[in-house]
Amino acid sequence: MDDDTKNQMAGISRRSAFALAGKLGLGAAGLASGLGGLAGGISAARAADSSPGLPKKPYKFHFVCHVTLDQFFTPTVYGIQDACAAFGCSYQWTGSQKNVVSEMVSAMQTAIAQKSDGIAVCLVDPTAFDAATDMAAQAGIPVVAFNADVPVGSPNKRLSYVGQPLYQSGYNSALKWLKLIPKGGHVMLSIGVPGSLNTQPRLDGYIQAIKDSGSGVTYDVVNTGPDPATEISRVESYYLSHKTVNGLFGTGGSDTYACGFVSNKYGLVKAGGAVAGFDLFPQTLDFIKAGDVNFTTDQQAYLQGFLPVQQMYLYKLSGGLVGPANSDTSQAYVTKDNVDAYVGKSRFEGRSDVEPT
């Protein structure tokens, strides 16, 4: 057997070994240490030629949010900051404090005028952002949606969506809490801003799951508004006039917290009712730990900041060759069984501003 054939066979054996290690869950580093004979063929000079990594670039990205002061987005901002530090970029957090779409569109237009290197925007309206997105595309500015997206088939020219599949997440969450509701029971479904594309699809998923379940469960929809202060009063007002309600279910972070607050105050879950919703407000996690909320659904807000920066950076760096890609940020459930992992001082969950080490 000649030397070329031996080298080819060694390469194939090494690739096969690493593939097998992946299936078995073995670490590549540990496997490599056990392949001394094969790994020895890599010279120190060749290792020294390895890439120094991606370059840091002073790109400036604009993030246009519908509720800029909402605590849900605290880990999102940390994700933006960490990605910018990794890639040498900077960012501006802008938009609207109370879901005023015209303010968000204006913020996009300002970003375009300032020749932004990329815009990430919560597309909470099905058509309002189309013209601004077209304008950005014509100027060569990539637009990525995060947290909320336009419907399938929309002509909007955003390049990708980073976030939860909202309708499906609502549907799946309802299937989970419907198991806690008696047949023929009655529940309240809340939404901060009806029609807003970050929560309306979840509400639609709730309703469809109720219909598909055949459980005979009835429901009322309560518009709690975008202001956390009014959300508690509206959920409480509903509960006080419907004390036989079997469950309260939010579609966003702040109205889920409001449902938990009312449950904690009046003992709804502890009396056999059910409360659930979305996002990881610290207060909601505390209510789960106390037994006043059954579960909440995590959509990994940190990734909704980090990934758009990464995608826009690579798009700019590659001259458009590496295009942004849709990224599902998951549907993990936080219950009393696993809540302790979420209540620690973690930057990734927005409960600490300390940089990871």
MARDRENNU-986960 format. One line per 4 residues: number of its first residue (from 1); their letters; for each residue z, y, x of N, C-alpha, C. Coordinates in pm, whole numbers, plus 32768, in hexadecimal, padded with zeros to 4 digits. Example, Ala and Ser with C-alpha at 12.3 -4.5 7.8 and 13.67 -1.06 7.14 Angstrom:
2
1) AS) 830C,7DC7,8527,830C,7E3E,84CE,830C,7EB6,8528  82C4,7F1F,8505,82CA,7F96,8557,8313,8003,850A
END
This chain:
357
1) MDDD) 8000,7F89,8056,8000,8000,8000,8000,807C,8059  7FA0,80D9,8045,7F99,814F,809C,8003,81B7,8073  8013,821E,80C8,807E,8281,80B2,8068,82D1,8033  7FE9,82F1,8012,7FCF,833F,7F98,7FFC,82F4,7F1C
5) TKNQ) 7FDD,8270,7F19,8005,821E,7EA6,809C,8217,7E9B  80DF,8208,7F10,8172,8202,7F0E,81AD,8283,7ED6  8174,82F6,7F01,81A7,8377,7ED2,8193,8388,7E3C  811D,835C,7E0A,8102,8366,7D7B,8163,8311,7D2B
9) MAGI) 817D,8296,7D5C,81D9,823C,7D16,8266,8274,7D18  828D,82B2,7D87,8312,82EE,7D8F,831F,835E,7D2A  82B5,83B0,7D1A,82B8,841E,7CBA,82C3,83EC,7C2C  8276,8382,7C0D,827B,8348,7B87,8306,830F,7B6C
13) SRRS) 833E,82C9,7BCF,83C2,828E,7BBC,842A,82FB,7BA3  841E,8368,7BEE,847E,83D5,7BDF,8473,8415,7B55  83F6,842D,7B27,83E3,8468,7AA3,8419,840D,7A36  8400,8389,7A48,8430,8329,79E4,84C8,8327,79E0
17) AFAL) 8506,8331,7A58,8598,832F,7A5E,85D3,83A8,7A17  8599,841E,7A2D,85CC,8496,79EC,85B6,8491,7956  8545,8458,792A,852C,844B,789B,8594,83F0,785B  85B3,8381,789E,8618,8325,786C,86A1,8367,7869
21) AGKL) 86BE,83B6,78D2,873F,83FB,78D8,874E,845A,7863  86DF,849E,783E,86E5,84F9,77CC,8709,84B1,774C  86CF,843A,7738,86EC,83EC,76C0,877C,83BC,76BD  87B4,83A1,7735,883C,836C,773D,88A4,83DA,7744
25) GLGA) 8875,8459,774F,88D2,84C8,7756,890D,84DC,77E0  88CD,84A9,7848,8900,84BB,78D0,88D2,853F,7908  8922,857F,7959,88FD,85FE,7996,8894,85EA,7A02  8837,8647,7A0B,87CD,863E,7A6F,8807,8648,7AFB
29) AGLA) 886D,869E,7B0E,88A6,86AF,7B94,88E7,862D,7BC3  8931,85EE,7B67,8972,8571,7B8B,890E,8504,7BA9  88A1,8500,7B5B,883B,849A,7B73,87F9,84B1,7BFA  87DD,8530,7C19,8799,854F,7C96,87EC,8521,7D0E
33) SGLG) 8872,8530,7D02,88C7,8509,7D72,88C1,8472,7D89  88A0,8427,7D20,8897,8396,7D2D,880D,8367,7D54  87B2,83C3,7D65,8729,839F,7D8A,870C,83D1,7E17  876A,83B8,7E71,8760,83EE,7EF8,86DC,83CE,7F3C
37) GLAG) 86AF,8352,7F2D,8635,832C,7F72,85BD,8379,7F42  85B7,838F,7EBB,8545,83D7,7E82,8552,846C,7E9A  85CE,84A1,7E8A,85E2,8531,7E98,85D5,855D,7F28  85EA,8501,7F86,85E5,8527,8012,855E,8557,803F
41) GISA) 84F7,853B,7FF0,8471,8565,8017,8458,85F9,8006  84B4,863F,7FC0,84A3,86CE,7FAC,84E0,8716,8023  8491,875B,806E,84C1,879C,80E8,850C,881C,80C9  8561,8845,8127,85AC,88C1,8118,854E,8938,8111
45) ARAA) 84E0,8931,815D,8481,89A0,815E,8442,89B1,80D5  8423,8940,8091,83E6,8948,800D,8449,8981,7FA7  84CA,8958,7FB3,852F,898B,7F58,8540,8A21,7F69  852F,8A51,7FE4,853F,8AE0,7FFD,84D1,8B32,7FBD
49) DSSP) 8462,8AF2,7F97,83F2,8B38,7F59,8403,8B48,7EC3  8474,8B1B,7E8B,8486,8B21,7DFA,8488,8BB1,7DC9  8461,8BC5,7D4A,8456,8C4B,7D12,84DD,8C91,7D0C  84E2,8D12,7D2C,8561,8D5C,7D23,8589,8D7C,7C94
53) GLPK) 8536,8D58,7C34,8556,8D74,7BA8,8501,8DE5,7B70  8511,8DFF,7AF1,84C3,8E68,7AAF,84F0,8EF2,7ADE  8492,8F4F,7AE8,84B6,8FD5,7B17,84FE,9026,7AAB  8551,9081,7AD4,8591,90DD,7A76,8530,9150,7A5D
57) KPYK) 851F,9171,79DF,84C1,91DA,79B7,8508,9242,795F  84E9,92C2,7973,852F,932B,7926,84F2,9343,789C  84D1,92D7,7855,849C,92E7,77CE,850C,931D,7773  84E5,9370,7712,8545,939F,76AF,851C,936C,7626
61) FHFV) 8579,9326,75E5,855F,92EC,7562,85B4,9332,74F7  857B,933F,7480,85C1,937C,7410,85E3,930F,73A9  865F,930D,737D,868B,92B3,7314,86A7,9305,7297  8660,92E6,722A,866C,9331,71AD,86B2,92D7,7148
65) CHVT) 872F,92FD,7127,8785,92AC,70D1,879B,92F2,704C  87B5,92A5,6FE4,87CA,92DE,6F5F,885A,930A,6F47  88B8,92D3,6F93,8946,92FA,6F87,897F,9303,7015  8965,9371,7058,8981,937C,70E7,8A15,936F,710A
69) LDQF) 8A6E,938F,70AC,8AFE,938B,70C8,8B41,930B,7097  8AF5,92B1,705A,8B2E,9236,7023,8B61,91DE,7095  8BDD,91AC,7086,8C18,915D,70F2,8BD1,90D8,7109  8B7E,90AD,70AA,8B30,9033,70C2,8ADF,9041,7141
73) FTPT) 8AAB,90BA,715B,8A4E,90CD,71CA,8A92,90E9,724F  8B17,90E2,7254,8B5B,90F5,72D5,8B2D,908F,733C  8B2D,900B,731D,8AF8,8FAC,7380,8A63,8FBC,7398  8A18,8FF0,7335,898A,9009,734A,8977,9071,73B8
77) VYGI) 89C5,90DC,73B1,89BD,9144,7418,89E6,910D,74A0  8A4C,90B6,74A3,8A73,9078,7521,8A01,9023,7559  89BA,8FDD,7500,8947,8F8E,752C,88DA,8FE6,7565  88C1,9058,7526,885F,90B8,755A,8889,90E8,75E5
81) QDAC) 8907,910D,75F2,8938,9140,7671,892C,90D8,76E0  894F,905D,76C2,894B,8FF4,7728,88BB,8FD4,7751  8860,8FD2,76F0,87D3,8FB9,7712,879A,902D,7763  87BB,90A7,773E,878A,911B,7789,87BF,9118,7818
85) AAFG) 883E,90F1,782A,8876,90E7,78B1,882D,907D,7903  8809,900E,78C1,87C6,8FA0,7907,8738,8FC7,7932  86F4,9017,78E0,8667,9037,78FB,8650,90C6,792B  86BB,9114,793C,86AD,919C,796F,8680,9201,7909
89) CSYQ) 868B,91E0,7889,8657,9237,781F,86C6,928F,77E4  86A0,92E6,7787,86FF,9338,773D,86DA,9333,76AA  8732,9368,7654,8719,935E,75C4,8753,93D6,757C  8725,93EA,7501,8761,944B,74A6,8778,9405,7420
93) WTGS) 87F2,9411,73EE,8819,93D6,736D,880F,9443,7303  87B5,9432,72A3,879A,949D,7245,877B,9462,71BB  8758,94B9,715C,8736,9489,70D6,8782,94D4,706B  87C8,948C,7013,8810,94C8,6FA3,889D,948E,6F9A
97) QKNV) 88FC,94E1,6F72,8984,94B0,6F62,8996,9463,6EDF  8949,9488,6E78,895F,944E,6DF4,88DF,941D,6DB2  888C,93D9,6E00,8817,9394,6DCA,87B5,93F1,6D83  87A0,9467,6DBD,873C,94C4,6D88,86B9,94A9,6DD3
101) VSEM) 865B,946C,6D8E,85E0,943D,6DCE,8591,94B0,6E0B  858C,9521,6DC7,853F,9593,6DFB,8577,95C1,6E82  85F9,95B8,6E96,8635,95DC,6F17,860B,9579,6F83  8601,94FB,6F5D,85D5,9496,6FBD,8544,94AB,6FE6
105) VSAM) 84EF,94C6,6F85,8461,94E0,6FA3,8454,9559,6FFF  84A2,95C1,6FE3,84A1,9638,7038,84CC,9616,70C6  852F,95BE,70D3,855D,9595,7158,84F0,9549,71A2  84A4,94F7,715A,8432,94B2,7199,83CA,9516,71C9
109) QTAI) 83AB,9577,7176,8347,95DB,719B,8373,962B,7215  83F5,9649,721C,842A,968F,7291,841C,963A,730E  8439,95B8,7303,842C,955E,7374,839B,9557,73A5  833E,9555,7348,82B0,9552,736C,828A,95D2,73B4
113) AQKS) 82B7,9644,7380,8299,96C5,73BE,82D3,96CE,744B  8343,968C,7461,8383,968C,74E5,8348,9622,7542  82DD,95E1,7514,8298,957A,7562,82F7,9508,758A  833F,94D7,7528,8398,9465,753D,834B,93EF,7576
117) DGIA) 838F,939E,75C5,8350,9326,75FC,8358,92B0,759D  83A2,92BF,7532,83AC,9255,74CE,840E,927C,7462  83F4,9251,73E8,844A,9273,7377,8475,91F3,7331  84F6,91E4,731F,852D,9177,72CF,8566,91B6,7250
121) VCLV) 8543,9181,71DB,8567,91C2,715E,8590,915B,70F5  85F5,917D,70A8,861C,912A,7036,85BD,914A,6FC2  8564,90F1,6FA3,84FF,910A,6F3C,853B,90EA,6EB2  858B,9148,6E80,85D5,9131,6E04,8583,9153,6D87
125) DPTA) 850C,918A,6D99,84B5,91AB,6D28,842E,9166,6D3C  83F3,912E,6CD2,8378,90DF,6CE4,82FE,912F,6D0E  82F9,91B2,6CF5,827F,91FF,6D14,8298,9282,6D5F  8313,92B6,6D5B,832C,933D,6D8D,8310,934F,6E21
129) FDAA) 8317,92E1,6E6E,8307,92EC,6EFF,827A,92CC,6F2F  8220,92AC,6ED3,819A,9281,6EFB,814F,92ED,6F49  8150,9367,6F16,8103,93D2,6F57,813A,93F1,6FE2  81BD,93F7,6FEF,81F9,9414,7071,81DF,93A2,70D4
133) TDMA) 81E1,9327,70A2,81C3,92B4,70F9,8132,92B8,7127  80D7,92DE,70CD,804A,92F0,70F3,803C,935B,715E  8084,93C9,714B,807E,9437,71AB,80AF,9409,7236  811A,93BB,7236,814D,9387,72B5,80E7,9329,72F7
137) AQAG) 80AB,92D2,72A7,8048,9275,72DD,7FD3,92BF,731C  7FA5,9329,72D9,7F35,9377,730E,7F5A,93BD,7391  7FDC,93DA,73A2,800B,941A,741D,802F,93B3,7488  801C,9331,746B,803B,92C9,74CC,80CF,92AA,74D7
141) IPVV) 811A,92CE,7471,81AB,92B7,7472,81CB,923A,7421  8207,91D3,745E,8229,915A,7413,829A,9175,73B0  828F,913A,733A,82F7,9146,72D4,832A,90BA,72B2  83AC,90A9,72BB,83EE,902A,729D,8450,9042,722B
145) AFNA) 844F,8FEC,71C7,84B1,8FF5,715B,852E,8FA8,7183  85A3,8FDF,715E,861E,8F94,7173,8677,8FA4,70FA  86C1,8F3B,70DB,8722,8F37,706D,86E2,8F31,6FE2  8673,8F76,6FCC,862E,8F73,6F4A,8599,8F79,6F64
149) DVPV) 854C,8F35,6F0F,84BD,8F28,6F26,846E,8F3B,6EA5  83EF,8F5F,6EB4,8396,8F6D,6E41,8373,8EE3,6E0A  8349,8EDB,6D8B,8327,8E59,6D50,82AE,8E18,6D94  82A5,8D97,6D85,8231,8D4C,6DB9,81B2,8D84,6D7A
153) GSPN) 814B,8D99,6DCC,80CD,8DCE,6D9B,80C4,8E65,6DA1  812E,8EA7,6DCE,812D,8F39,6DD8,80C6,8F66,6E41  8085,8FD9,6E2A,8028,900C,6E8E,806D,9053,6F02  80F1,905D,6EFC,813B,90A1,6F67,811B,9063,6FEF
157) KRLS) 8106,90B7,7054,80D8,9089,70D7,8149,9073,713C  81C1,905D,710C,822C,9038,7169,8205,8FB6,71AE  8231,8FA4,722A,8204,8F32,727A,825A,8EB6,7269  82D9,8EC9,7243,8330,8E54,7232,83A9,8E7B,71DF
161) YVGQ) 83F4,8E17,71B6,8472,8E2C,716E,84E0,8DDF,71B5  854B,8E24,71D6,85C0,8DE6,7214,8633,8DEE,71B0  865C,8D7D,717D,86C7,8D7D,711B,86CD,8CFC,70CC  871D,8CFF,7066,8732,8C8A,7012,86C2,8C7D,6FAA
165) PLYQ) 8699,8C04,6F86,8640,8BF1,6F14,8690,8C0B,6E95  8685,8C84,6E5F,86E8,8CB8,6E01,86EC,8C6D,6D7C  867A,8C52,6D40,8679,8C0A,6CC0,86B7,8B7F,6CD2  868B,8B38,6D38,86BD,8AB0,6D4E,8751,8AB0,6D6D
169) SGYN) 877F,8B16,6DB6,880E,8B1C,6DD5,8860,8B30,6D56  882D,8B83,6CF9,8872,8B94,6C7A,8873,8B14,6C29  8803,8AD1,6C25,87F7,8A54,6BDA,8857,89EB,6C12  8857,89DC,6C96,88AC,8976,6CD4,8940,8996,6CC3
173) SALK) 8962,8A16,6CCF,89ED,8A3D,6CBC,8A1B,8A1E,6C2E  89C6,8A3B,6BCC,89EA,8A1F,6B41,89FE,898A,6B28  89A9,8938,6B64,89BC,88A7,6B55,8A45,887D,6B88  8A76,88C2,6BED,8AF8,88A1,6C28,8B6A,88CE,6BCC
177) WLKL) 8B62,894D,6B98,8BD1,897A,6B44,8BCA,8946,6AB4  8B55,891B,6A88,8B4C,88E2,6A01,8BA0,8863,69F3  8BB7,881E,6A62,8C0A,87A6,6A60,8C9C,87C8,6A3F  8CBF,8848,6A4E,8D49,8872,6A35,8D5C,88AB,69A9
181) IPKG) 8CEE,88B3,695C,8CF2,88F1,68D7,8CE9,8883,686C  8D3F,8886,6808,8D37,881F,679E,8CB8,882E,674C  8C88,87C3,6714,8C11,87C8,66BF,8C2A,8829,664B  8BC6,887B,6631,8BD4,88DE,65C8,8C2A,8955,65EE
185) GHVM) 8C4F,895F,666E,8CA2,89CE,669C,8C54,8A51,66A1  8C9D,8ABB,66BF,8C5F,8B41,66C5,8C81,8B82,674A  8C1D,8BC4,6788,8C31,8C01,680B,8BF9,8C8F,680E  8C28,8CDC,686F,8BF2,8D61,6889,8BA3,8D5E,690B
189) LSIG) 8B2B,8D95,6909,8AD8,8DA5,697F,8ACC,8E3A,699C  8AE8,8E62,6A15,8AE4,8EF1,6A35,8A74,8F11,6A96  8A43,8F8D,6A8D,89DD,8FBD,6AE9,89F2,9052,6AFF  89EA,907D,6B7C,8A02,9109,6B9C,8995,9166,6B6C
193) VPGS) 8918,9141,6B88,88A6,9193,6B60,883C,9138,6B23  8835,912E,6A9F,87D1,90D9,6A60,8744,90FA,6A90  86F7,9093,6AB1,866F,90A6,6AE0,8662,90B2,6B76  86D0,90CF,6BBC,86C9,90DD,6C4D,86AD,9054,6C8C
197) LNTQ) 864D,9050,6CE7,861C,8FD0,6D18,867A,8F89,6D79  86EB,8FC5,6D99,874C,8F7C,6DEB,87AC,8F2A,6D95  87B6,8F49,6D13,8812,8EFF,6CBC,87D4,8ECA,6C3B  876E,8F0D,6C06,872F,8EDE,6B8A,86FC,8E4E,6B95
201) PRLD) 86BB,8E27,6C05,8690,8D9B,6C0D,8703,8D39,6C07  8777,8D5E,6C3D,87EB,8D05,6C33,8817,8CF8,6BA2  881B,8D67,6B5B,8840,8D62,6ACE,87DE,8D0C,6A80  875D,8D1C,6A9D,86F8,8CC8,6A5B,8710,8C35,6A79
205) GYIQ) 8736,8C17,6AF4,8754,8B8D,6B19,87CD,8B58,6ACF  8835,8BAC,6AC2,88AA,8B85,6A72,8881,8B5C,69E5  8834,8BB5,69A6,8811,8BA0,6919,87BB,8B24,6907  875C,8B10,6963,8707,8A9A,6957,8756,8A1A,696B
209) AIKD) 87B5,8A1D,69C7,8807,89A6,69DE,885B,8985,6963  888F,89EC,6920,88DC,89D6,68A5,8883,8994,683C  8809,89C7,682D,87AC,898E,67CB,8788,88FE,67EE  876F,88E5,686D,8746,885E,6896,87B8,87FA,688E
213) SGSG) 8833,8828,6892,88A5,87CC,6896,88BD,8785,6811  8890,87C4,67A3,88A8,8788,6721,893B,8780,66FD  898D,87D6,673A,8A1D,87CF,6728,8A4F,881E,66B0  89F6,886D,6674,8A20,88BF,6603,8A72,8938,662B
217) VTYD) 8A77,8954,66AD,8AC1,89C9,66DD,8A79,8A48,66B2  8AC6,8AA9,6680,8A8E,8B2C,665B,8ABD,8B93,66C0  8A7C,8C06,66BE,8A9C,8C69,6726,8A83,8CF6,66F3  8ACB,8D54,672F,8AB0,8DE2,6722,8A8E,8E17,67AD
221) VVNT) 8A33,8E79,67B3,8A12,8EBC,6831,8A50,8F46,682F  8A9F,8F65,6896,8AE1,8FE6,68A0,8AA6,9035,6914  8A77,90AE,68F7,8A45,910A,695E,8ABD,9152,699A  8AE1,912D,6A16,8B5A,9166,6A53,8B3F,91E6,6AA0
225) GPDP) 8ABF,9207,6ABA,8A9F,927F,6B05,8AAA,9269,6B9B  8A75,92C7,6BEC,8A73,92B6,6C7D,8AF1,92E5,6CC3  8B50,9320,6C7A,8BC7,935A,6CB6,8C3C,92F7,6CAB  8C74,92C9,6D1D,8CE1,9267,6D17,8D56,9292,6CC0
229) ATEI) 8D71,9313,6CBA,8DE1,9343,6C69,8DCB,9328,6BD5  8D4F,933A,6BA6,8D33,9323,6B18,8D21,928F,6AFA  8CFB,9242,6B5E,8CE3,91B3,6B46,8D63,916D,6B19  8DD1,918C,6B5A,8E50,914E,6B33,8E73,9174,6AA3
233) SRVE) 8E66,91F4,6A81,8E8E,9220,69FB,8E36,91E1,6990  8DB5,91CE,69AD,8D5C,9195,6949,8D74,90FF,6937  8D8D,90B7,69A5,8DAC,9028,6999,8E33,9017,6953  8E94,906A,6975,8F17,9060,6936,8F0F,9080,68A2
237) SYYL) 8EC2,90E6,6880,8EB2,910B,67F4,8E75,9098,67A5  8E10,9057,67E0,8DD3,8FE4,679C,8E3A,8F76,6789  8E84,8F57,67F2,8EE5,8EE9,67E9,8F4F,8F04,677E  8F80,8F7C,6778,8FEA,8F9C,6719,8FBC,8F91,6688
241) SHKT) 8F3A,8F9E,6673,8F05,8F8F,65EB,8ECA,8F04,65D3  8ECE,8EAC,663A,8E9C,8E23,662E,8EF9,8DC6,667C  8F76,8DC0,6655,8FD8,8D76,66A5,8FC5,8CDE,66A0  8F6F,8CAF,6645,8F54,8C1F,6642,8EDC,8BF9,6699
245) VNGL) 8EA6,8C59,66E2,8E32,8C3D,6737,8E57,8BD2,679E  8DFA,8B78,67BB,8E16,8B09,6816,8DF4,8B26,68A8  8DA6,8B90,68C0,8D83,8BAB,694A,8D45,8C35,695C  8D55,8C6B,69D4,8D1A,8CEC,69FB,8CC7,8CD3,6A79
249) FGTG) 8C47,8CF9,6A76,8BEF,8CD8,6AE6,8B9C,8D50,6B11  8BB3,8D7C,6B8D,8B6D,8DF0,6BC3,8AEA,8DC9,6C04  8A92,8E2A,6C14,8A12,8E13,6C57,8A08,8E5E,6CDB  8A6B,8EB2,6CFA,8A6C,8EFC,6D77,8AF8,8EFC,6DB2
253) GSDT) 8B05,8F39,6E28,8B85,8F37,6E6C,8BF2,8F82,6E23  8BD6,8FFE,6DF9,8C3F,9050,6DBE,8C64,9025,6D31  8C04,8FF7,6CE1,8C2B,8FC9,6C5B,8C6E,8F40,6C61  8C4F,8EEF,6CC6,8C9A,8E73,6CD9,8D2B,8E92,6CFD
257) YACG) 8D3E,8EF5,6D53,8DC6,8F21,6D72,8E0D,8F51,6CF4  8DC6,8F9B,6C9E,8E02,8FCD,6C22,8E2F,8F58,6BCA  8DDC,8EF1,6BC2,8E01,8E7A,6B73,8E7E,8E39,6BAD  8E85,8E30,6C31,8EFA,8DF7,6C71,8F77,8E4B,6C5A
261) FVSN) 8F66,8ECE,6C5C,8FD7,8F29,6C44,9012,8F11,6BBA  8FBA,8F07,6B56,8FE8,8EF1,6ACD,902A,8E68,6AC0  8FF0,8E04,6B00,902A,8D7D,6AFD,90B5,8D7D,6B3C  90C2,8DC4,6BAC,9143,8DCD,6BF0,91AB,8E14,6B9A
265) KYGL) 917F,8E7D,6B56,91DB,8ECD,6B04,920B,8E85,6A88  91B1,8E36,6A4B,91D2,8DF7,69CB,91DD,8D5F,69D1  91C8,8D24,6A47,91DC,8C94,6A57,9170,8C3E,6A18  90F4,8C6B,6A17,9089,8C21,69D3,9072,8B97,6A10
269) VKAG) 905A,8B91,6A92,903E,8B10,6AD1,90BA,8AB6,6ACC  912E,8AEF,6AE3,91A7,8A9E,6AE2,91C7,8A67,6A58  9189,8AA3,69F1,919B,8A70,6967,912B,8A0F,6940  90D3,89ED,699F,906A,898C,6983,8FE0,89C6,6978
273) GAVA) 8FD1,8A4B,6985,8F4D,8A89,6981,8F06,8A7D,6A07  8E95,8ABE,6A13,8E47,8AB6,6A8E,8E11,8B40,6AB3  8E0E,8B5B,6B34,8DD6,8BD8,6B68,8D88,8BB8,6BE7  8D0F,8BEE,6BF2,8CBD,8BD6,6C69,8C57,8C45,6C75
277) GFDL) 8C10,8C46,6CE6,8BAA,8CAD,6CF8,8B6D,8CA8,6D83  8B5C,8D1D,6DBD,8B11,8D28,6E39,8B57,8D80,6EA0  8B39,8D62,6F1E,8B5C,8DB5,6F91,8BEE,8DA8,6FBB  8C09,8DE1,7030,8C86,8DC6,7076,8CDD,8E41,7083
281) FPQT) 8CEE,8E8C,7018,8D4C,8EFA,701D,8DD4,8EC2,7048  8E1A,8F04,70A3,8E9E,8ED1,70CD,8EFB,8EB9,7058  8EF5,8F11,6FF3,8F4C,8EFF,6F7E,8F29,8E80,6F32  8EA6,8E62,6F28,8E7C,8DE7,6EE3,8EAF,8D6C,6F2C
285) LDFI) 8EA7,8D6F,6FB1,8ED9,8CFE,6FFF,8F6F,8CEE,6FEC  8FB7,8D5D,6FE5,9047,8D55,6FCC,9064,8D1A,6F42  9011,8D3D,6EDF,9023,8D05,6E59,9006,8C70,6E57  8FA3,8C44,6EA5,8F88,8BB4,6EAF,9002,8B6D,6EEA
289) KAGD) 9037,8BA5,6F53,90AC,8B69,6F96,9124,8B62,6F37  912F,8BC8,6EE1,91A0,8BCD,6E83,9189,8B79,6E06  910E,8B44,6DF6,90F1,8AF0,6D82,90C5,8B3F,6D08  9096,8BBB,6D1B,9069,8C0D,6CAB,8FD1,8C13,6C9E
293) VNFT) 8F88,8BE1,6D01,8EF6,8BD3,6CFC,8ED6,8B46,6D2B  8E7D,8B02,6CE4,8E5C,8A78,6D07,8E04,8A6F,6D83  8D9E,8AC2,6D89,8D47,8AC2,6DFE,8CEF,8B3E,6DFF  8CB9,8B5B,6E75,8C54,8BC3,6E81,8BE3,8B8D,6ED7
297) TDQQ) 8B6F,8BCB,6ECE,8AF8,8B9B,6F14,8AD7,8BF8,6F88  8ACF,8BBF,6FFE,8AB4,8C0C,7078,8A1E,8C16,708E  89ED,8C8F,70AC,895F,8C9E,70CD,894B,8CD1,715C  89B4,8CC7,71AF,89AD,8CEA,723D,8974,8D76,7254
301) AYLQ) 89C6,8DD8,7230,899D,8E64,723D,897F,8E8A,72CE  89C4,8E4E,732E,89AC,8E6D,73BC,891A,8E51,73E1  88E7,8DDF,73B5,885C,8DBC,73D6,87F9,8E1B,7395  881F,8E57,7324,87C5,8EB4,72E0,87B5,8F36,732D
305) GFLP) 880A,8F4A,7392,87F8,8FBA,73EE,87B8,8F8E,7470  87E7,8F1F,74A6,87B7,8EF1,7528,8724,8EC8,7525  86FF,8E76,74C3,8677,8E3E,74C0,8609,8EA6,74AC  861A,8F0B,7455,85B1,8F70,744C,8598,8FB9,74D0
309) VQQM) 8604,8FD9,751A,85F2,9018,759D,85A4,8FBB,75F9  85CB,8F3E,75FD,8586,8EDD,7653,84F2,8ED2,762E  84D6,8ECB,75AD,844B,8EBB,7581,83F7,8F37,75A1  842E,8FAD,7588,83E2,9027,75A3,83D1,903D,7639
313) YLYK) 8437,901B,7687,842D,9025,7719,83BC,8FCC,774D  83BA,8F4F,7722,8353,8EF3,7752,82C8,8F1C,7723  82C0,8F52,76A9,823F,8F82,7676,820A,8FF2,76CF  8261,9052,76F0,8236,90C1,7745,8216,9091,77D2
317) LSGG) 826C,903D,7809,825A,900F,7892,81D9,8FC0,78A4  81B6,8F71,783F,8140,8F1A,7849,80C0,8F5D,7818  80CA,8FDA,77EF,8054,901D,77B8,8028,8FE0,7734  8086,8FAC,76E9,8067,8F72,7667,8047,8EDF,7669
321) LVGP) 8047,8EA1,76DF,8026,8E13,76E8,8096,8DBA,76B3  8111,8DE6,76C2,8183,8D9D,768B,81AD,8DE3,760B  8180,8DAD,759B,8197,8DEE,751B,821E,8DCA,74E0  825E,8E27,749A,82DA,8E08,7453,82C8,8D95,73F2
325) ANSD) 8331,8D48,73DF,832B,8CD1,7389,839D,8CD4,7324  8381,8CA4,72AB,83EA,8C9A,7246,845E,8C45,727B  84D7,8C75,7265,854D,8C30,729A,85B8,8C24,722E  85D5,8BA9,7207,863B,8B8B,71A3,86C3,8B8E,71E7
329) TSQA) 871A,8BEB,71BD,879D,8BF6,71FE,8809,8BA1,71BC  87E1,8B40,716F,8837,8AD2,7140,8885,8AEB,70C1  88C6,8A80,7092,8916,8A82,7017,8993,8A2E,702C  89EA,8A5A,7083,8A66,8A12,709E,8AD1,8A3D,703A
333) YVTK) 8B23,89E0,700E,8B8D,89FF,6FAE,8C14,8A07,6FF5  8C5F,8A6F,6FD7,8CE5,8A80,700E,8D49,8A5E,6FA1  8D9B,89F8,6FBA,8DFF,89C9,6F5A,8E89,89CD,6F9C  8EEE,89A4,6F52,8F75,89A1,6F8A,8F7D,893F,6FFE
337) DNVD) 8F24,88DB,7001,8F27,8877,706B,8EF7,88AD,70F2  8E9C,8910,70EF,8E66,8940,716F,8E79,89D6,7186  8EC3,8A19,712C,8ECE,8AAA,7135,8F13,8AD9,71B5  8F6C,8A87,71ED,8FB3,8AB1,7266,8F53,8ACF,72D9
341) AYVG) 8EE0,8A8B,72DA,8E7E,8AA4,7344,8E3E,8B2D,7337  8E45,8B6A,72BF,8E04,8BE9,72A5,8E64,8C61,72AB  8EE5,8C49,72A0,8F42,8CBA,7297,8F74,8CEA,731E  8F4A,8CA9,738A,8F72,8CD7,740F,8F2C,8D59,7433
345) KSRF) 8F56,8D92,74A4,8F1E,8E12,74D1,8E98,8DFB,7517  8E30,8DE4,74C7,8DAC,8DC5,74FD,8D4B,8E38,74E9  8D09,8E5F,7552,8C9F,8EC5,7549,8C2C,8E93,74F3  8C13,8E11,74F5,8BA3,8DD8,74AC,8BB8,8DDD,7415
349) EGRS) 8C33,8DEF,73EA,8C50,8DFC,735B,8C7E,8E8A,7338  8C76,8EE6,7398,8C97,8F70,737C,8D2A,8F90,7378  8D7E,8F36,73A8,8E10,8F4C,73A3,8E48,8F7D,7426  8DF2,8F93,7488,8E1C,8FC9,7509,8DA4,900B,754B
353) DVEP) 8DBB,907A,7593,8D4D,90B9,75DB,8D4A,9090,766D  8D9D,902E,7692,8DA4,9001,771C,8D27,8FB0,773F  8CE9,8FD2,77B0,8C72,8F8A,77DC,8C95,8EF9,77FF  8C3E,8E99,77DD,8C58,8E0D,7803,8C51,8DFC,7899
357) T) 8C9F,8D9D,78CD,8CA1,8D83,795D,8C7C,8CF3,7978
END
